Amino acid sequence: MTIPALALNDGSSIPQIGLGTYGLRGDEGAGVIAAAIELGYRHLDTAARYENEEAVGEGIRRAGVARDELYVTTKLDGQWQGEDRAIAGLAACLDRLGLDHVDLLLIHWPLPARGEYVSTWCTFELLKAEGLTRSIGVSNFKPAHLEVLAAETSTVPAVNQIQLDPEVTRADQRAYHATHGIITESYSPLGGTGGALLSSPVIAAIAERHARTPGQIVLRWHVELGLVAIPKSATPSRLEENLAVFNFSLTEGTCSSWRVSTAAPAPVWTQTTPVTDRARPSRSSVPHPDRCRARELGPRSHSRRAAAARRWCLPER
């Protein structure tokens, strides 16, 4: 099965359906990931905070698919924000994954009150230039945070990964991304915990008309809106079902008018400190675009730099 891919603003592309791996750990998790790859998944989403990169790497090795056929995303959380901390962070991720690069590296949260996401982004630019990641992006960023990056740096994020589903549609944010050439990637695309979205009578009626499951209808909604979606599952039948969304279309107008609920709760990340003058990084402490471009990882080779980062900066596990 060939999964359609969307073009990114840096010339690369990203498969439109991927596997969210949160919660997939250990030998069992590696087995699920290997099985997913055998079913046709090529896009795997993980994060340092998920504490499962070893399982993702092991699943990749078990599946035996060529590395250049896979698209691997990881994320660095607040522990690795600020100046060059992301160098050590990505080195540790690659070590756990058993890979020499990832395809997409994301800042997991902006954490605006700390004022460090701009300097972190400058380090991401360097990591991309060194070939340790093919693309760079963000997660849980609001337009205000993206505006700060636009003002202070020279690289537009390729992706913003946000919580998004037919109840939490974020139309204004998707429009901002589209205007600025940023791909919107949906995490929790089938709704939050509890399964209320997939039990919706609205979705059930649409699924019955198309002879599909509610989950397939929701994922097709993401596809037709031009989004990337990373559903999670450890069930073989559900893994297969989530890929079978490219051979049918929703009724015209469904994507533009469908809204299951108008009272969806805001996810946790929207409750963080807003980007105000107080929370915004001061220009005196933020690398200017020219300063970002002037920074270099240094003369070490990739492997020596990664080894140095592990020696100097990694916390004990």
Residue, then its C-alpha position, 0 to 999 in steps of 0.5 A: m500500500t502506498i500512502p499519499a504524502l504532502a509536500l513540505n516547505d523545505g522540499s521534502s514530503i511527509p506521509q499523510i497517515g502515520l502511527g502515533t506511538y505514545g504508550l507503545r513500550g518494551d518488547e510488546g510495543a516493538g512488536v506492534i510497531a514492526a507489525a504496523i510497518e509490515l501492514g504498510y505504515r511508513h510514518l512513525d511518530t515518537a518523542a523523548r518524553y514518551e520514553n519509547e524510542e528504544a521500542v520504536g527503533e527495535g520495531i524498525r529493525r524487526a520489520g527489516v524495511a529500508r531506512d529510506e522508506l520510513y519517515v521517523t519523527t521525534k520531539l524534544d521537550g522542555q528539558w532540551q530547550g535553550e541554547d545548544r541543549a537540543i544537540a545533546g537531546l537529539a543525540a540521545c534520541l538517535d542513540r535510543l532509536g539506533l538511527d543516524h538521523v530523523d526525518l522530522l524533529l519537533i519542539h514539543w511545547p513552546l513553554p513561552a514563559r521560559g522564553e527559550y524556544v527561539s534559541t532552541w529553534c536556532t539550534f534546530e536549524l543547525l541540526k538540520a544543516e548538519g543532516l541530523t534531521r531532514s526537516i524541523g517543526v514545532s508542536n503545540f505552537k499557537p500563531a503568536h508563538l509562530e509569529v515570534l519565530a518569524a520575527e527572530t529566525s529565518t526558517v519557517p517550521a515545516v509542520n505544527q503538530i496540534q490536537l485536532d479532530p472534528e470536535v476541536t477543529r481549530a479552523d483559524q489556526r489551520a488557516y494561519h498554517a496554510t497562509h504561511g506554508i506550514i503543514t498541520e499535523s493532527y495528534s489524537p485525530l480520533g478524539g480524546t480518551g473515552g471514545a466519545l467522538l467515535s460514538s457520535p450519532v453524527i459520525a455513525a450516520i455518515a459511516e453507515r452511508h459510506a459503509r465504513t467505520p466511524g474511525q475511518i470516517v474521522l480519518r478521511w475527514h483529516v485527509e480531505l482537509g489536507l492534514v497529516a494524522i497520526p492515530k494510535s492503536a495496538t490492535p492489528s485490525r484497527l491498525e489495518e482499518n486506519l490505513a484503509v481511508f484512501n479509496f473513498s470520499l466523503t459527501e461534498g460539503t461534509c468537511s466544511s460543515w461537519r462539527v460534532s460539538t461546539a462545546a469541546p474542552a480546550p486541551v491542556w496545552t492551551q492553558t499555558t501562559p499566553v504570549t504577552d510582552r512579559a512572556r515573549p523572549s526579549r530581543s536582546s537575549v534572542p538570536h537574530p536571524d543573522r546570528c542564527r546563521a552564524r552559529e555552527l556545530g563546530p569542526r567535530s564530525h557528527s558522531r564525535r559531536a553526538a558522543a561529546a553531547r552524550r558525555w557532557c549533557l545527558p542526565e542519568r537515567 
